[in-house]
Amino acid sequence: MLETAEHHLLSLKGDQNSRPPSRLPAFRAKAPVRISFAGGGTDVSPFPETEGGVVLSATIDRYAHASLSPHELGHVRVESVDYGLSLDLKTKGEFEFNGDLDLVKAAIRRVWREEEPGYSLLSSSAAPPGSGLGSSSAMVVAIVAVLNRYYGIAMSEYDVARTASVIERTDLGIEGGLQDHYAAAFGGFNFIEFTDQVIVNPLRIRADTIAELEMNLLLCYTGTTRRSDGIIRDQTQRLKDENVDTLQGLRNQKELAVAMKTALLHDELEDFGWLLGQAWEAKKKLSPKITNALIDEVYFVAIKNGAIGGKVTGAGGGGYVLLYVDFERRHRVAAAVERLGVTVSNFAFASEGVRTWRR
């Protein structure tokens, strides 16, 4: 049998018509999305410049993917699986921002060379845009990384995150914070500080603590997405107007991020779960647009059925709700919130940040 198989394989290799056509190498990248535990909003200007911001977050095993395949057609073809769109860009003048794949165009425009043969760039994400998991920023990080790999540009994690944040916040003028880009670039559990610079402090969480967290955390999708910039804009204006609740909410977020970091490092997970709920109470003070009737009902029902605490994972208004529930009550809480139309899913933490490779 073995001789027959080897003979068949050799005959196929010798038959040029049966071999797949040769192809140029492809360049791949993937960047993880994150869940933010506390501190969200303190990374949004002008708060970091005046008081300094901190965010506690961790990346999970859902990714933004980018694949770049060189070709000889003299233009760039971009395609998004998530939006079901594709575009051919032949000159730098065609990289105008009109709402169609602007994140991809803004990243390519920074490195595009008119004289090069061209390539196709395909992107897709395991988390929908507007879900509150930082998927858009993770996508920009993946695209920046794959372009760097293709052009042979050496960048550190800080460089990739900084470039991605400039593309999204400056080039495109999308309002928001900086935490998502750094989380996607570095990966793992991080305590990130925001002042006139960004400092990422990786946390050495015990493996048993991480395993217990994965068993006790529920990620609940409300079924609705939202644009975060409207919420961020409202929060920023309230801060500029010196709204007492917004300012106090941001200060509380900083304190809670520090307390939750300590709880994680000391394996005090019930305290961590309770603090998660306190972070949600502080977050709701930033803007009245952060919560809505469905989110409030999901949270109420979860607590009533045994959850210790929880919060929305992003800017708010929709997306995912993260709940901390002791594993023995997890099934009961999951069933209760699912009756509200919420989708409950499991996840694992991802220790690695953005990664590129060549195929």
C-alpha positions in Angstrom: 0.0 0.0 0.0 2.8 2.4 0.9 4.7 1.7 -2.3 1.5 2.3 -4.3 0.9 5.7 -2.5 4.5 6.8 -3.1 4.4 5.8 -6.7 1.1 7.8 -7.2 2.6 10.9 -5.5 5.7 10.7 -7.7 3.6 10.4 -10.8 1.6 13.5 -9.8 4.8 15.5 -9.3 5.9 14.5 -12.7 2.7 15.5 -14.3 2.9 19.3 -14.7 -0.7 19.6 -15.8 -1.9 18.2 -12.5 0.1 20.7 -10.3 -1.5 23.9 -9.0 -0.3 27.1 -10.7 2.7 28.9 -9.1 1.8 32.0 -7.1 3.6 34.9 -5.5 4.1 34.7 -1.8 1.3 36.1 0.4 1.7 38.1 3.6 -0.6 37.5 6.5 -1.4 39.3 9.8 -3.7 38.8 12.7 -4.4 41.1 15.6 -6.5 40.2 18.7 -9.5 42.3 19.9 -9.7 43.2 23.6 -12.1 43.4 26.5 -11.6 46.4 28.7 -12.1 45.9 32.4 -11.7 49.5 33.7 -10.3 52.9 32.8 -12.1 53.2 29.4 -12.6 56.9 28.6 -9.5 58.1 30.5 -7.5 57.5 27.3 -9.6 60.0 25.4 -8.3 63.6 25.1 -8.3 66.0 26.9 -8.3 63.8 30.1 -4.9 62.1 29.6 -3.2 65.5 29.1 -4.7 67.0 32.2 -4.9 64.2 34.7 -3.4 61.1 33.1 -5.3 58.0 32.1 -5.0 54.3 32.9 -6.7 51.3 31.3 -6.8 47.7 32.4 -7.6 45.3 29.5 -6.8 41.9 28.1 -6.9 40.5 24.6 -9.1 37.5 23.6 -9.0 34.8 21.0 -11.0 36.7 18.3 -9.0 38.3 15.6 -8.9 40.9 12.8 -7.1 39.3 9.8 -5.4 40.8 6.8 -3.9 39.0 3.8 -1.8 40.8 1.2 -1.1 39.0 -2.2 1.2 40.7 -4.7 0.3 40.7 -8.3 1.5 42.3 -11.6 -1.6 44.4 -12.4 -0.3 47.8 -11.4 -2.9 48.7 -8.8 -4.2 47.9 -5.3 -7.4 45.9 -4.9 -8.9 46.0 -1.4 -11.7 43.8 -0.2 -13.5 43.6 3.1 -15.4 40.4 4.0 -17.2 42.2 6.8 -18.6 45.0 4.7 -18.9 43.0 1.4 -17.1 45.7 -0.5 -14.1 45.6 -2.9 -12.3 48.5 -4.6 -9.6 49.0 -7.2 -7.2 51.9 -6.4 -4.9 52.8 -9.3 -3.5 56.1 -8.3 -2.9 57.9 -5.0 -5.6 60.4 -6.0 -8.2 57.6 -5.7 -7.5 57.1 -2.0 -10.2 59.6 -1.1 -12.2 59.1 2.1 -15.8 58.7 1.3 -17.0 56.1 3.8 -16.0 53.1 1.7 -13.2 51.1 3.4 -11.6 54.3 4.7 -9.5 52.6 7.4 -7.8 50.4 4.8 -7.3 53.2 2.3 -5.8 55.5 5.0 -3.3 52.8 6.0 -2.3 52.0 2.4 -2.0 55.7 1.4 0.8 56.1 3.9 3.0 53.6 2.0 1.6 53.3 -1.5 4.2 53.8 -4.3 2.8 54.6 -7.8 5.5 52.6 -9.6 5.0 49.3 -7.8 3.4 46.3 -9.5 0.5 46.2 -7.0 -1.3 43.8 -4.7 -4.6 42.6 -3.3 -5.5 43.2 0.4 -8.2 41.1 1.9 -9.5 41.8 5.5 -12.0 40.2 7.8 -12.8 40.2 11.5 -14.3 37.7 14.0 -15.9 40.6 15.8 -18.4 42.9 14.1 -17.5 46.6 13.8 -19.2 48.6 16.6 -19.3 45.6 18.9 -17.3 47.3 21.7 -14.3 44.9 21.4 -12.0 47.3 19.6 -12.3 45.4 16.3 -11.9 48.5 14.0 -8.6 49.4 15.8 -7.4 45.8 15.7 -8.1 45.8 12.0 -6.0 48.9 11.4 -3.2 47.3 13.5 -3.3 44.1 11.4 -3.3 46.1 8.1 -0.4 48.3 9.3 1.5 45.2 10.3 1.0 43.3 7.1 2.0 46.4 5.0 5.1 46.7 7.1 5.9 43.0 6.4 5.4 43.4 2.7 7.5 46.6 2.4 10.2 45.3 4.8 9.6 48.1 7.3 10.8 47.2 10.8 8.4 48.5 13.5 8.1 47.8 17.2 4.8 47.2 18.9 4.8 50.8 20.0 5.4 52.0 16.5 2.6 49.8 15.0 0.1 51.0 17.7 1.1 54.6 17.3 0.8 54.5 13.5 -2.6 52.8 13.7 -3.9 55.4 16.2 -2.7 58.3 14.0 -4.4 56.7 11.0 -7.7 56.4 12.8 -7.7 59.5 15.0 -5.7 62.0 13.0 -5.9 61.0 9.3 -9.6 60.0 9.4 -10.6 62.2 12.3 -12.5 59.4 14.1 -13.0 60.4 17.7 -12.0 57.9 20.4 -9.2 56.8 22.7 -5.9 55.0 22.2 -6.3 51.8 24.3 -7.5 49.5 21.5 -4.4 50.0 19.2 -2.0 49.2 22.0 -3.9 46.3 23.3 -4.0 44.7 19.8 -0.3 45.4 19.1 1.0 44.0 22.5 -1.6 41.3 23.4 -2.1 39.8 26.8 -3.1 41.4 30.1 -1.9 45.0 30.2 -2.1 48.0 32.5 -1.7 50.9 30.1 -0.8 54.5 31.1 -1.7 57.5 29.0 -0.1 61.0 29.6 2.0 62.8 27.0 3.2 59.3 26.1 1.8 55.8 26.3 3.4 53.2 28.5 2.2 49.5 28.3 2.8 47.5 31.5 2.3 43.8 30.8 0.9 41.9 33.8 2.1 38.5 34.9 -1.2 36.9 35.9 -1.0 33.4 37.2 -2.1 30.7 34.7 -4.6 29.3 37.3 -6.1 32.8 37.7 -6.5 33.2 33.9 -8.2 29.7 33.7 -10.6 30.6 36.5 -11.4 33.9 34.8 -12.2 32.2 31.6 -14.6 29.9 33.4 -16.3 32.7 35.3 -16.7 35.4 32.6 -19.6 35.5 30.2 -19.5 37.6 27.0 -23.0 38.5 26.0 -23.8 40.1 22.6 -26.8 42.4 22.7 -27.3 42.0 18.9 -26.8 45.7 18.2 -23.7 47.6 17.2 -23.1 51.3 17.4 -20.7 54.1 16.3 -18.7 54.9 19.4 -17.6 58.4 18.2 -21.0 59.9 19.0 -20.7 58.7 22.6 -17.1 59.8 22.8 -18.0 63.2 21.4 -20.7 63.6 24.1 -18.3 62.5 26.8 -15.6 64.9 25.6 -18.0 67.9 25.4 -19.3 67.2 28.9 -15.7 67.1 30.2 -14.9 70.4 28.5 -18.0 71.8 30.1 -16.6 70.7 33.4 -19.6 68.4 34.1 -19.1 67.1 37.7 -20.5 63.6 37.0 -18.3 63.0 34.0 -15.1 64.2 35.7 -15.8 62.2 38.8 -16.7 59.1 36.7 -13.3 59.3 34.9 -11.4 59.7 38.2 -13.3 56.7 39.6 -12.4 54.7 36.5 -8.7 55.4 37.2 -9.0 54.3 40.8 -10.9 51.2 39.9 -8.4 50.2 37.2 -5.7 50.2 39.9 -7.8 48.2 42.3 -8.7 45.6 39.7 -5.1 45.2 38.7 -4.3 44.5 42.3 -7.1 42.0 42.6 -5.9 40.1 39.5 -2.3 40.0 40.6 -3.4 38.7 44.1 -5.9 36.2 42.6 -8.8 37.9 44.4 -11.4 37.2 41.7 -14.6 37.7 43.7 -13.3 41.2 44.5 -12.4 41.6 40.8 -16.0 40.7 39.8 -17.5 43.2 42.3 -15.1 45.9 41.1 -16.2 45.2 37.5 -19.7 46.2 38.5 -18.3 49.4 40.2 -16.5 50.2 37.0 -19.8 50.0 35.2 -21.4 52.4 37.6 -18.6 54.9 37.1 -18.7 54.4 33.4 -22.4 55.4 33.2 -21.5 58.8 34.7 -19.5 59.7 31.6 -22.5 60.1 29.3 -26.2 59.3 29.3 -25.7 57.6 25.9 -23.6 54.8 27.4 -26.5 52.6 28.4 -30.0 51.8 27.2 -33.0 49.9 28.2 -31.8 46.5 26.9 -28.4 46.8 28.5 -29.9 47.8 31.8 -32.3 44.9 31.7 -29.6 42.4 30.8 -27.5 43.7 33.8 -30.4 43.6 36.2 -31.4 40.1 35.2 -27.8 38.8 35.4 -27.3 40.2 38.9 -30.7 38.9 40.0 -29.7 35.4 38.9 -26.3 35.3 40.6 -23.8 37.5 38.7 -21.4 39.4 40.9 -20.7 42.3 38.5 -20.3 43.3 34.9 -20.1 46.1 32.4 -20.3 47.0 28.7 -17.0 46.3 27.0 -16.6 49.4 24.8 -17.9 52.9 24.6 -21.5 51.7 25.2 -24.8 51.9 23.6 -24.7 48.3 22.4 -22.2 45.6 21.6 -21.1 43.2 24.3 -21.8 43.0 28.0 -19.1 41.3 30.1 -20.4 39.5 33.2 -18.5 37.9 36.1 -20.4 34.9 37.5 -19.2 32.0 39.7 -19.0 29.0 37.4 -21.6 27.1 39.4 -24.2 29.7 38.7 -23.0 30.5 35.2 -25.5 28.3 33.4 -28.4 29.9 35.3 -27.3 33.4 34.4 -26.6 32.5 30.8 -30.1 31.0 30.4 -31.7 34.1 32.0 -30.1 36.7 29.7 -30.6 34.5 26.7 -34.3 34.7 27.2 -33.9 38.5 26.6 -32.5 37.8 23.1 -28.9 38.1 24.1 -26.3 35.7 22.7 -23.8 34.2 25.2 -20.4 33.0 24.1 -17.3 31.5 25.6 -13.8 32.9 24.9 -10.2 32.4 25.9 -7.6 35.0 26.6 -4.9 35.6 24.0 -1.4 36.2 25.2 0.1 37.2 21.9 -0.4 40.6 20.1 -0.3 41.3 16.4 1.5 38.7 14.4 2.7 38.6 10.8 4.0 35.7 8.6 4.7 34.8 5.0 3.0 32.0 3.1 
